[in-house]
Amino acid sequence: MKKLIMPKGSYGYIENRKVFTALRTLLYFAVCIGLYVMGYVTTGSNKNLLTIVAILGTLPACKSAVNMIIFLRAGGCSEGLRKKVCMYDADLVTFYDMYFTSYQKNFPVSHMVLKGNVLCGVTENPKCDTNEAEKHLEQMLIQEGIKNVTVKIFSNAGKYIDRLSQLKDLETEKHKNHDDIIRLLYSISL
């Protein structure tokens, strides 16, 4: 049985959130409409307390709708890429379906790994500017006071898999801010 809500960084997270946010949005709007109709039917007018409650209920419904639109536009890791990179999941700290946003651009990163002071990922979206994604992630790390982390985002899956095999064989210690890096990545992605 599939989990109702998948954790961030797991394969299928974006698809799961698309369904969850769509259902939640429909439920919120259905409650608002139901309250409005119930108030109108019982009083014969829309000048009643339930109308006010229904109108106020549209605020969380609209917020959920915005969240749903963001997830509908986002893309996750393809099954083909997952089959190629899943063999590295046991040896490296991995993240699937990471979607980073900045004021100017969005950066869909299908798969990422963290080992020592190296953070690298791959995007399957040809429109993703990998250089800007690297700069954005480096800037976020520096803002959190995390230094000496090398960030590399690949657009070529073959080169990324080669890098994963190199990282797998690399003997290195955990970065001193390892847990802070993971926490930051989760907090700045959708």
Order of alpha helices (4+ residues) and beta strands (2+ residues): alpha-alpha-alpha-beta-beta-beta-alpha-beta-alpha-alpha
